[in-house]
Amino acid sequence: MKLTSFLAIALLAAGINSATAQDLVLAVNEGVTYQDGGPASERYKPLLQLISKELKQNVKLQSVDVPNFAKGLAENKFDIAFIHAAHIGLQAVKKNGYEGLATAKGFTDYRARVLVAGTSPLKAMQDLRGKKIGVPSLDSITTVMFTANLRELNFAQPEKFFTATRYQDAVPFMIDNGFVDAGVTGSAVVAKAWLAKGGRVLAETKPIPVKQFLASKKLSESDREKLKNLLLNLSENEAGRNALSKIGMTGFVPWNTQVMNEATTRLGL
């Protein structure tokens, strides 16, 4: 009887471990936001439920910072990924066994904008050589895009002139107070406000789509296709629109391979 009980317990434990092992991981990094939408675990719950139902597997959420996201993707630890930092996603598609599924509507024209004071003598991107420049964090896609642009112009070690700040809306403050000669933002809202108060946009980088949904090729081709179709059709039904509203999105558009390959080359990935 004792042996029977032991075997039953062992089988039950094995079953629990097996069920846990089958959970899929959706890793998320949304970049720095400007509003408090509440914990990601709550905001993503409706989307997780839809994905779990579609793939017939439980999906759990994992919020990850950019450095650990890059490491996790390089090691193919995540089954599904939703990441703002486009360079990290593009690298994973090129080298780490991920497929690009979709990008967020409204974020396909993301670009870094260079702000200067209205009275600044700087006239073009080339004039930034040797100048102090305020940027978001060094691993921000905004900073990566801007740095790549400077390297195209043969700037040597442009990063040594950067002053980084966590929040992009702090960049105008840095310029106003003379801490830097110019500042960089990816936020259209910040740029619009800067222009409204008499500042100038010196230049812009070429656009890159950000906020990318990726799937590991460890998932079957059928499951990757199901997930892609689910994402692209979220805005077409009430449950999908609810899931989108919770994460501050309006929908997704298909991954554009040509555009993404061009961006990968431009960023030197």
N, C-alpha and C positions, 0 to 999 in steps of 0.2 A: 504493500500500500504506500509505504514511504517512497519507494522507487517510482511508483506511478505518479505520485504527487510531485516529486522532483522533476520528472520528465514533463509533466503538464505545465509546471511553472517555467521551465526552461523554454518550452515551445512558445508559451505566451510572451516571454521576454524577447525571444527571437522575432516573433511577429511584430512586436512593438518597434524593435530596432529596425526591422525591415521597412515598416511603414514610414518611420522617421527618415530613413535613408532615401526614400523615394520623393520626399518633399523637394520641390524646385525652389531655387533662390532667385528672387528678383532684386538685384542690387540697384540702388538709386543714389544719384548725386545731382541735386537741382541747381547747383551754383549758389551764389549769395543772392538772397531775395530781399525785397523791401517791405514785406508784409508778414505778419504772423498768422499763418494759416492753421496753426495747431500741429500736433505731433504727426509725423509722417505715417506712423502706424495706423492712425485713424483716417487720415486723408486718403491713403491708398487702399483702404479696406475694400471699397466697392470694386475697384479695378482688379484687385487680387482675386475676389470672388468670381468675377467674369472670366479671368484667365484660367483659374482653377477648374471652373465648369467646362470651359472649352477644351482644355488639355486633359481633363479627367485625372488631374493630379493636384494635390495641395501645393499652393505656392506661398512661400513666406517672404517677408520683406527684410532687406538689410540695407540700412543707410550707411554709406561709406564716403570718407573724405577722398579728395582727388589722389593723393599719393598712394593710399591703400587700394583705391579703385584701379589704378594703373597696374599695381602689383597683382591684384586679384584677377584681372583680365589676362595678364601675361601668363598666369598659372592656370587659366581657364577654370576658375573656382565658381563663377557665376553662371547660372543657366540662362538668365535673361538680364539685360542691363538697360537702364534708362539714365543717360548721362548728359549733363549740360556741356561739359568740357569736350568740345568736338575733337580736339587733337588726341585725347585719350581713346575715344571711340574709333576714330579713323585708324589709329595704330593697332587696335585690337582686330579690326576687320582685315588689315593688311597682313598682320603677322601672327595673331594669336588664336585663329580658328573661330572667329565670330562672323556672323552674317548681319549686314545692315538691313533692318526691316522697314523703318519709317523714321521720319523726323516731324517735329511738332509744327503745326500750322502757326504762322505768325513769327517763326524763328528761322526761316530759310534765307533771310537776307541780313544776317547778323554781321556787323562790321565794327572795327575799332575806329573811333573818332578821336582826332587830336585837337584838343581845346587850347586856345591861347587867349590872353586878354585882348580887348578891342584895340588897345594902344600898343600891342606887341610889335616889334620890328620884324618878327619872323613871318615869312611869306609862303614857304613851301617845306615839305618834309625834309629836304636836304639841309635846310637851315637848322635842323635840330642837332646837327653834329656838335658834340661837346657840351650840349645844354642839359640842364637838370630836368628830368621828366618824371611826373607823378603817374604811377600805374597801379592797377589792381594787383592782387597777389601774383607772384611770379609764375605760379602754375595755372593762373586763370587763362581761359581761351582768348580773352581780350588781349592780354599781354603777349601771349604766344603769337597771335596774329600780327600785332604791332612789331614785335621783335623780328619776325620773318620778313616783314616789309622793309625794315631798316637794313637787314642783311642783304636784301636784293639791291639796296642802294650802296652796298659795300661799306656799311658802318662796321668798324672794328669793335668787338666786345661792347655792344650797345648797353647791355645790362648794368655795366658799372656806373652808368649815369642815372639809373632808375631809383626812385624812392617809392616803395610799395605801401599800399594801404588796403585794408581788408574790404572796405566799402567803396564802390565806385562813385557814390554820391558825395564822398569826401574829397574827390579830385578837384572840383572847383574851389573849395576852401584852400587847398594847397596853392593854387595859382593866385587867388585873391590876396593871400598873405605873403607872397613872394618866396615861398619855400621851393618852388620849382618854376621853370620857364614855360613849361607846357604840361598838359595832363592828358591822359588817355581814358576813354570810357567806351563801353559797348552799349550803354543805355541810351536809347533814343530820347527818353524822358529827360535825362540829365543834360543831354546835348541841346534839346529844345529850350530848357530853362536857361541854359548858359547863353544861348543866342538872344533870348528875350531880355536878358539883363545887359546886353551890349557886348558880350564876348564873341569870339569868332571860332569857327571850326576850320582849322588850318588844312586838314586833309583827312581822308578816310581810306581804310584798307579795302581790298576787294572782299565781297561778302562770302560767308561760309554758313551753311545750315548747322544749327546747334540743337541741343535737346534730342538726342538720337536714341532710338530703341534698337537694341542688338539682341541676337540670340546665339548661344553657343551651338556649334555644329555637332555637339554631343547630342542635342535634341534631334529627333528624326526630321527628315525633310518635310514629312507630312505635318508634324507638330509646328515646325517653323512657319509653314504656309498658313496653318490655322491661326497662329498667333498674329501673323501679319494681316490677315483678313479681318481679324477681330479689331485690331488697332485702327485700321483704315475705315472701318464702318462704325466706330463708337458714336460718332456724331449723328448717326442715322436712327437711333432708337433711344427711348427714355432712360433705360438703365445705363447705356453708354454715356449719354450726356451728363447724367448724374455723376458717374465715375470721373469724367473729364473735369467737371466743375469743381470737384473736390481737390483736384491737383492743379487747378488753375490753367488748364489747357482748353482749347476749343476743338481740337481734333488732330489728326496726323495725316501726312501725305507720304506717298511712296518714296523709298530710298532712291536717289538719283545717282546711279553708279558713275556716270561721266563727271558730274559736278563734284562728287566726293573724291574721285581719283585725282581730279585737278587740284582740289584742296589739299589732299595728302601730299602731292608734289610741291605745292606752294609752301607748305609748312615744313618741308624737309623731313618728313617722317619716314 
